Amino acid sequence: MKKKGRNHRLAVIKRDSSPIKPSPNRETLTYAQAQRMVELEVDGRVHRLSIYDKLDVISDEDPIAQEIVECNSNKENNDKSPQVPVRSVRLKNNQQKKSAALTTSHSASSGSLLEPKVRQVEYNLPVVPKRPAAFYKYTERTGEELDEEVEYDMDEEDCAWLELINEKRKSEGVSPVSHHLFEFLMDRLEKESLLTSQDRSDPQSLVDEDAVCCICMDGDGADSNVILFCDSCNIAVHQECYGVPYIPEGQWLCRHCLQCPSRPAQCLFCPNQGGALKRTDDDRWGHVACALWVPEVGFSDTVFIEPIDGVRNIPPARWKLTCYLCKAKGAGACIQCDKINCYTAFHVSCAQQAGLYMKMEAVKEVAPSGASTYSVKKTAYCCSHMPEGCDRRPLNIYHQPCVRGVACHERLEKRSKSKSLQKKNFDTILNQVAVQRKRPFVERVLSFWMLKRQSRNNVPLIRRLQAHPQPPQAKQVDQRESSRALKEQLKVWHRLRHDLERARLLLELIRKREKLKREEMKLQQAVLELQLNPFNILLRSVLSHLQEKDHYSIFAQPVSLKEVRTPSPSRSYLCVNA
């Protein structure tokens, strides 16, 4: 026996390849997979494409599409005689086109910009009738509608404060507060404080003081020179005194309230704040009355009464004078009494507060050439030299900067007043908020709001309330009066209805009483007849019984004696005819 070697193998006979090609292998697919696949057979091979695959779309002019078409045409015509190599020619043409496009693009980029190509798309608009201009109308929302919305907008200071609060809440494991909630709380605090202040204020208290112009101290006005009231600080000025040639429509604000209402302005000529202010030529503030009475000062524009110029012409001695009313030395520019040998100095605003005699009058002067000119004569006296019979009318529109202790005391009073004002409606605002640790957070927002209002000189933080502080108050007063009148009228109608109801019940009782009285009288009448004529009552009852028996009404008519025959002696009738 032959031993088989470990490395020896049997020789494999090589056979020719079979001309029959095997069928392509197809994997079995489920129904769901088959619904998501598309099978294509190209050159005996099966290609499967998913319906979710992204396929590129090519146009007929694309070189790839042209090559595919040429390949298909070559396969169809492979049995025919060879022709002109169209494919090579087309490829050359495509390459030439590409090179030409590249050269044109390079030349265009190097020379000038590409020209834009625009294609107009035509579409049919719907047929809509043209509306007239009067059809479009803007309806302004009322104050009640604006009060329901959130008008407060956060600024950078609010954002920084809210970020600090949210970081602290996050460290404590509490959810942060959104910007919308913060704006809602600030808006509610502003509007509730405005309503409370309007309820406490008396609109009649502003009439006596504001009816006088704070510049000329005169309360008379004309059609061309009326007294205007600032809608923010409520000062009263004449048109000509303050330089307002035309009365504006809507609200009117003085120059200070229009430019910087949140910062209190300090007059250059006196230590008092408030009053009618205008800008100087060096961008400071000054009272118009002070500028009129200081001799060296004037106005660049005498129509608009601004700006105040000539401040540099004031001598240093005037700046060093001491006012005998406010005892302030070197604070502003004082004027002196016009009495001879009297050098008493006082500020113009302090004199207005004290009600000193201050008068301006026009004086006509005739020049040597015959031309007449007018000048203004100013006369001011101190308390000792006021003319006899002069009425003192103090003007209480200024407030002096107080001493530090007094100022702190006033600030504490204002803070406590605002706190009590807000505590009245604090629960109402608190019930409208849903947040974790609600009460401490709302109290912090209240403290932040109070400090922000104090830093802005108690000016409202909502722009609409800054521009229109007084009209809502007047409107609320009108509403209060109308509601009071309606309540009184309602009480009158309630009393009238109550009286009518009482009258109706009284008449009903009277009707019942009269009905009982009538029945009682009928009963008494029947008893009286029975006592007086008892036989008649018996006959009436017998007659009623007989009438019930006479169904055919035979005995209803009376019978005469002639028709009645005399009876027989036996007192009986033999027959009817007898």
C-alpha positions in Angstrom: 0.0 0.0 0.0 1.1 3.5 -0.7 1.1 6.0 2.0 -0.5 9.2 1.4 1.7 12.2 1.7 0.7 15.0 3.9 1.5 17.7 1.3 0.3 15.8 -1.8 -3.0 16.8 -3.3 -5.0 15.4 -6.2 -4.7 17.2 -9.4 -7.8 19.3 -10.3 -8.9 19.0 -13.9 -9.5 22.5 -15.4 -12.7 22.9 -17.4 -13.8 25.6 -19.7 -16.2 28.3 -18.3 -19.8 27.6 -19.0 -21.4 29.9 -21.6 -24.5 30.1 -19.3 -24.2 33.0 -16.9 -25.5 32.5 -13.4 -28.5 34.5 -12.4 -27.8 37.4 -10.1 -28.1 36.7 -6.5 -31.2 38.3 -5.0 -31.6 38.6 -1.3 -34.9 37.8 0.1 -36.7 41.0 1.4 -39.6 41.5 3.7 -42.8 43.2 2.5 -41.9 46.4 4.4 -38.4 46.5 3.0 -39.6 45.8 -0.5 -42.0 48.7 -0.3 -39.1 51.0 0.5 -36.8 49.7 -2.3 -36.7 50.2 -6.1 -34.9 47.5 -8.2 -33.3 48.3 -11.6 -31.5 45.8 -13.8 -28.7 47.3 -15.8 -26.3 45.1 -17.9 -27.6 42.0 -16.1 -27.0 43.4 -12.7 -29.6 44.3 -10.2 -29.4 47.7 -8.5 -31.5 48.5 -5.5 -32.2 52.1 -4.6 -34.0 53.3 -1.5 -36.8 55.7 -1.9 -35.2 57.9 0.8 -31.9 58.4 -1.1 -31.3 61.8 -2.5 -30.7 61.6 -6.3 -29.2 64.4 -8.3 -31.3 65.8 -11.2 -29.4 66.6 -14.4 -30.6 68.5 -17.4 -30.3 67.4 -21.1 -27.5 69.9 -21.6 -25.3 68.4 -18.9 -22.2 66.5 -20.4 -23.0 63.5 -18.2 -26.4 63.2 -19.7 -25.0 63.5 -23.2 -22.5 60.7 -22.5 -25.3 58.5 -21.2 -27.3 59.1 -24.3 -24.3 58.4 -26.5 -23.6 55.1 -24.7 -27.1 54.0 -25.1 -27.0 54.9 -28.8 -23.7 53.1 -29.3 -25.1 50.0 -27.7 -28.1 50.1 -29.9 -26.0 50.6 -33.0 -23.1 48.3 -32.1 -24.1 45.9 -34.9 -24.0 48.6 -37.5 -21.0 49.9 -39.5 -18.8 52.4 -37.7 -19.7 56.0 -38.3 -18.2 59.3 -37.4 -17.1 59.4 -33.8 -19.8 61.8 -32.5 -18.9 61.2 -28.9 -15.3 62.5 -29.3 -16.6 65.5 -31.2 -19.1 66.3 -28.6 -16.6 65.9 -25.8 -14.3 68.3 -27.6 -17.1 70.8 -28.0 -18.0 70.6 -24.3 -14.3 71.1 -23.3 -14.1 74.1 -25.6 -17.3 75.6 -24.0 -15.9 75.0 -20.5 -12.6 76.7 -21.3 -14.4 79.6 -22.9 -16.6 80.0 -19.8 -13.5 80.0 -17.6 -11.7 82.6 -19.6 -14.8 84.8 -19.7 -15.2 84.5 -15.9 -11.6 85.3 -15.3 -11.7 88.3 -17.6 -15.0 89.5 -16.0 -13.6 89.2 -12.4 -10.4 91.0 -13.3 -12.1 93.7 -15.4 -15.7 94.5 -14.3 -18.5 93.0 -12.2 -20.8 90.4 -13.5 -24.0 91.5 -15.0 -27.1 90.3 -13.1 -29.7 88.3 -14.9 -33.3 89.0 -14.1 -36.3 86.9 -15.0 -39.8 88.2 -14.5 -42.3 85.9 -13.0 -45.8 86.6 -14.1 -48.6 85.8 -11.7 -52.2 87.0 -11.5 -53.1 89.1 -8.4 -56.6 88.6 -7.0 -59.1 91.1 -8.0 -59.6 93.4 -5.0 -61.5 96.7 -5.2 -59.3 99.7 -4.4 -60.1 101.2 -1.0 -60.4 104.9 -0.5 -57.9 106.8 1.7 -60.6 107.4 4.3 -61.2 103.6 4.7 -57.9 103.2 6.6 -58.2 104.6 10.0 -56.1 104.3 13.1 -58.0 103.8 16.3 -56.1 104.9 19.4 -56.5 102.6 22.4 -58.2 104.0 25.4 -56.6 104.4 28.8 -58.5 101.4 30.2 -57.2 99.2 27.5 -53.6 100.4 28.0 -53.9 99.8 31.8 -54.6 96.2 31.2 -51.5 95.7 29.1 -47.8 95.7 30.2 -46.2 98.9 29.1 -43.0 98.8 31.1 -39.8 97.9 29.3 -36.7 96.7 31.1 -33.4 98.6 30.8 -29.8 97.6 31.5 -30.1 98.4 35.2 -33.2 96.1 35.5 -31.4 93.3 33.7 -28.4 93.5 35.9 -30.5 93.5 39.1 -32.6 90.6 37.9 -29.5 88.6 37.0 -28.2 89.0 40.6 -31.5 88.0 42.0 -31.7 84.9 39.7 -28.2 83.8 40.7 -29.1 84.0 44.4 -32.3 82.1 43.8 -30.4 79.4 41.8 -28.0 79.0 44.6 -30.9 78.5 47.0 -32.5 75.9 44.7 -35.4 78.1 43.6 -36.5 78.6 40.0 -35.4 81.9 38.3 -37.8 84.7 37.5 -38.5 85.6 33.9 -38.2 89.0 32.3 -41.9 89.1 31.6 -42.9 88.6 35.2 -40.5 91.4 36.3 -42.0 93.8 33.7 -45.5 92.8 34.8 -44.7 93.6 38.5 -43.1 97.0 37.7 -46.0 97.9 35.5 -48.5 97.0 38.2 -46.6 99.0 40.8 -46.4 102.1 38.6 -50.2 102.1 37.7 -51.3 101.3 41.2 -49.2 104.1 42.7 -50.6 106.5 40.1 -54.2 105.6 40.9 -53.5 105.9 44.7 -51.9 109.3 44.2 -54.8 110.5 42.1 -57.3 109.4 44.7 -55.4 111.3 47.5 -54.8 114.5 45.5 -57.3 117.3 45.4 -57.7 118.8 41.9 -59.1 122.1 43.3 -56.0 122.8 45.3 -53.9 123.6 42.2 -56.2 126.3 40.9 -55.3 129.2 43.2 -51.5 129.1 42.9 -51.3 128.1 39.3 -53.7 130.7 38.1 -50.8 133.3 38.3 -47.9 133.4 35.9 -44.7 132.5 37.7 -42.7 135.0 35.7 -44.6 138.2 35.7 -46.8 137.4 38.8 -49.9 138.4 36.9 -53.0 136.3 36.6 -54.7 138.1 33.7 -54.6 136.7 30.2 -55.8 137.6 26.7 -56.7 135.6 23.6 -53.3 136.2 22.2 -51.5 135.7 25.5 -53.1 132.9 27.5 -51.7 131.2 30.5 -50.3 127.7 29.7 -49.9 124.9 32.2 -47.1 122.3 31.9 -48.6 118.8 31.8 -45.8 117.5 33.9 -44.7 120.0 36.6 -47.9 122.1 36.3 -46.2 125.5 36.3 -48.3 128.4 34.8 -46.7 130.9 32.4 -47.9 133.4 29.8 -47.2 132.7 26.2 -45.2 135.9 25.8 -43.4 135.5 29.1 -42.1 132.0 28.3 -41.7 132.4 24.5 -44.5 130.3 23.1 -45.8 132.0 20.0 -48.3 129.3 19.1 -50.4 127.1 21.4 -49.5 123.5 20.6 -52.2 120.9 20.1 -52.4 118.2 22.8 -50.0 118.3 25.6 -47.5 121.1 26.4 -44.3 120.6 28.4 -41.9 123.2 29.6 -38.4 123.2 28.4 -37.0 121.4 31.5 -39.7 118.7 31.5 -39.2 118.2 27.8 -35.4 117.7 27.9 -34.6 116.2 31.3 -37.6 115.5 33.5 -35.8 112.9 35.7 -33.0 115.3 36.8 -33.8 118.3 39.0 -32.3 121.5 37.5 -30.4 124.0 39.5 -30.8 127.7 38.6 -27.6 129.6 37.9 -28.9 132.8 39.5 -30.6 131.5 42.7 -30.5 128.4 45.0 -34.2 127.6 44.6 -35.5 124.7 42.4 -38.6 124.5 40.3 -40.3 127.3 38.3 -40.0 128.3 34.7 -36.5 127.4 33.4 -34.6 127.9 30.2 -31.1 127.0 28.9 -28.2 129.4 29.0 -25.7 129.8 26.2 -23.2 127.7 28.2 -25.7 124.8 28.6 -26.8 125.5 32.1 -30.3 126.2 33.5 -31.7 129.5 34.8 -35.1 130.9 35.8 -36.6 133.2 33.2 -37.7 135.6 36.0 -34.1 135.7 37.3 -32.8 136.5 33.8 -35.3 139.3 33.4 -34.5 141.0 36.7 -30.7 140.7 36.6 -29.5 143.8 34.7 -26.5 142.3 32.9 -28.4 139.2 31.5 -30.6 139.0 28.4 -32.0 136.6 25.8 -30.5 135.8 22.4 -34.0 135.4 20.8 -36.7 137.7 22.2 -39.5 135.8 20.5 -38.8 132.3 22.0 -37.0 133.8 25.1 -34.0 131.5 24.8 -31.1 131.0 25.3 -30.1 133.1 28.2 -26.9 135.0 27.4 -24.8 137.7 29.1 -23.9 135.6 32.1 -20.2 136.5 31.7 -21.1 140.2 32.0 -22.3 139.9 35.6 -19.7 141.6 37.8 -18.1 139.5 40.6 -19.5 141.8 43.3 -23.1 140.6 42.4 -22.1 137.0 42.9 -20.8 137.8 46.4 -24.0 139.4 47.6 -25.9 137.8 50.5 -29.7 137.3 50.3 -31.4 138.6 53.4 -34.3 136.2 52.9 -32.6 132.8 52.5 -29.3 133.9 54.2 -27.3 132.3 51.4 -24.0 134.0 50.6 -22.4 133.6 47.2 -25.2 131.4 45.9 -26.4 133.0 42.6 -26.7 136.6 41.5 -28.8 138.9 43.7 -30.6 142.2 43.0 -30.8 145.1 45.3 -33.6 147.3 46.6 -34.4 150.4 44.4 -34.8 152.6 47.4 -32.1 155.3 47.6 -29.4 154.4 50.1 -30.8 150.9 50.6 -28.5 148.1 49.6 -30.5 145.1 50.7 -29.9 142.2 48.4 -32.2 139.3 47.6 -32.7 136.7 45.0 -35.5 137.1 42.5 -37.1 133.8 43.3 -36.8 134.5 47.1 -38.6 137.8 46.5 -41.4 136.1 44.6 -41.7 133.6 47.5 -41.9 136.4 50.1 -44.3 138.4 48.0 -42.2 141.5 47.7 -43.1 144.5 45.5 -41.7 143.8 42.0 -43.1 145.7 39.0 -42.2 146.0 35.3 -43.6 148.8 33.2 -43.0 150.1 29.7 -41.7 153.7 29.5 -41.8 155.8 26.4 -38.8 157.9 25.7 -38.4 160.5 23.0 -35.0 160.9 21.3 -33.6 164.3 20.2 -34.3 163.3 16.7 -38.0 163.0 17.5 -38.1 159.2 17.3 -39.9 157.5 20.2 -38.5 154.5 21.9 -39.8 152.2 24.6 -37.8 150.8 27.5 -38.7 148.6 30.5 -38.5 150.1 33.9 -38.0 147.5 36.7 -38.8 148.4 40.3 -38.2 146.1 43.3 -38.3 146.9 47.0 -37.4 145.0 50.1 -39.8 144.4 53.0 -39.0 147.7 54.7 -39.6 150.0 51.7 -42.7 148.4 50.1 -45.3 151.0 49.1 -48.3 151.4 51.3 -51.4 149.5 50.2 -49.4 147.0 48.3 -50.9 143.5 48.5 -48.3 140.7 49.1 -49.0 137.7 46.9 -46.3 135.1 47.7 -45.7 132.5 44.9 -45.3 129.0 46.3 -43.8 127.2 43.4 -40.1 127.1 44.5 -38.5 124.7 47.0 -35.1 125.4 48.5 -32.5 122.7 49.0 -32.8 121.9 52.8 -30.2 121.2 55.4 -29.0 117.6 55.5 -31.0 116.6 58.5 -34.2 118.1 57.2 -33.6 116.6 53.8 -33.1 113.1 55.3 -36.3 113.6 57.4 -38.3 114.5 54.3 -36.9 111.5 52.4 -37.9 109.2 55.2 -41.4 110.7 55.2 -41.6 110.2 51.4 -40.4 106.6 51.7 -42.9 105.7 54.4 -45.7 107.4 52.5 -44.9 105.5 49.4 -44.6 102.3 51.4 -48.0 102.7 53.0 -49.4 103.7 49.6 -48.1 100.5 48.1 -49.2 98.2 51.0 -52.8 99.2 50.4 -52.7 97.3 47.0 -49.9 95.0 47.7 -52.1 91.9 48.2 -53.9 92.6 45.0 -50.6 92.6 43.0 -49.4 89.6 45.0 -52.4 87.5 44.0 -51.7 88.0 40.3 -48.3 86.4 40.5 -47.4 82.7 40.6 -43.7 82.1 41.5 -41.8 80.3 44.2 -41.2 82.3 47.4 -43.6 84.9 46.1 -43.9 87.3 48.9 -40.1 87.9 49.6 -39.5 88.4 45.8 -42.3 90.9 45.3 -41.2 92.8 48.4 -37.7 93.1 46.9 -39.2 94.3 43.6 -41.2 96.9 45.6 -38.0 98.1 47.3 -36.1 98.2 44.0 -39.0 100.2 42.4 -39.0 102.7 45.2 -35.3 103.3 44.9 -35.5 103.7 41.2 -38.3 106.2 41.5 -36.4 108.1 44.1 -33.3 108.3 41.9 -35.4 109.7 39.1 -37.0 112.4 41.2 -40.3 110.5 41.5 -40.9 110.6 37.8 -43.1 107.7 36.5 -41.1 104.9 34.9 -43.7 104.4 32.1 -43.3 106.9 29.2 -47.1 107.3 28.7 -47.5 108.3 32.3 -44.7 110.9 32.0 -46.3 112.6 29.1 -49.9 112.5 30.4 -49.9 112.8 34.2 -52.8 115.2 34.6 -55.5 114.2 32.0 -56.1 110.8 33.7 -56.6 112.6 37.0 -59.2 114.9 35.6 -60.8 112.0 33.8 -60.9 110.1 37.0 -62.5 113.0 38.8 -65.1 113.2 36.1 -65.8 109.5 36.4 -66.0 109.8 40.2 -68.5 112.6 39.9 -70.6 110.8 37.3 -70.6 107.6 39.3 -71.6 109.6 42.4 -74.5 111.1 40.4 -75.5 107.7 39.1 -75.5 106.3 42.6 -77.7 109.1 43.9 -80.1 108.6 41.0 -80.1 104.8 41.7 -81.0 105.5 45.3 -83.9 107.7 44.2 -85.2 105.0 41.9 -84.9 102.4 44.7 -86.9 104.6 47.1 -89.5 105.2 44.4 -89.9 101.5 43.7 -90.1 100.8 47.4 -92.9 103.4 47.8 -94.8 102.0 44.8 -94.6 98.5 46.2 -95.9 99.6 49.6 -98.8 101.5 47.8 -99.7 98.3 45.8 -99.8 96.2 49.0 -101.9 98.8 50.7 -104.4 98.8 47.8 -104.6 95.0 47.9 -105.5 95.0 51.6 -108.1 97.7 51.0 -109.7 95.7 48.2 -109.9 92.6 50.5 -111.4 94.6 53.3 -114.1 96.1 51.1 -115.0 92.7 49.8 -115.5 91.3 53.3 -117.6 94.3 54.2 -119.8 93.8 51.2 -120.4 90.1 52.2 -121.1 91.2 55.7 -123.7 93.7 54.6 -125.4 91.2 52.4 -125.7 88.8 55.3 -127.1 91.5 57.6 -129.7 92.4 54.9 -130.8 88.8 54.7 -131.3 88.5 58.5 -133.3 91.8 58.6 -135.7 90.6 55.8 -136.3 87.3 57.6 -137.1 89.2 60.8 -139.5 91.7 59.2 -141.3 89.5 56.5 -140.9 85.8 57.3 -144.0 84.8 55.2 -142.6 86.4 52.0 -139.5 84.3 52.5 -141.6 81.2 52.9 -143.6 82.0 49.8 -140.4 82.6 47.8 -139.1 79.2 48.7 -142.4 77.5 47.7 -142.4 79.4 44.5 -138.9 78.3 43.7 -139.9 74.7 44.3 -142.9 75.0 42.0 -140.8 76.5 39.3 -138.6 73.5 39.5 -141.6 71.2 39.0 -143.0 73.1 36.0 -140.6 71.9 33.3 -142.8 73.3 30.4 -143.5 76.6 32.0 -147.3 76.1 32.0 -148.0 78.1 35.1 -145.4 80.8 34.2 -148.2 83.2 33.0 -151.0 84.2 35.3 -154.7 82.9 34.6 -157.7 85.3 34.7 -160.8 84.6 36.7 -163.0 84.3 33.6 -161.2 81.4 32.4 -161.5 79.6 35.7 -164.9 77.7 36.0 -166.8 77.4 39.2 -166.5 74.0 40.7 -169.4 71.6 41.3 -171.1 71.4 44.6 -169.1 68.3 45.3 -166.1 70.5 44.6 -164.8 68.2 41.9 -164.6 68.2 38.1 -166.1 65.3 36.2 -164.0 66.0 33.1 -161.8 68.6 31.7 -164.6 70.3 29.6 -167.1 70.4 32.4 
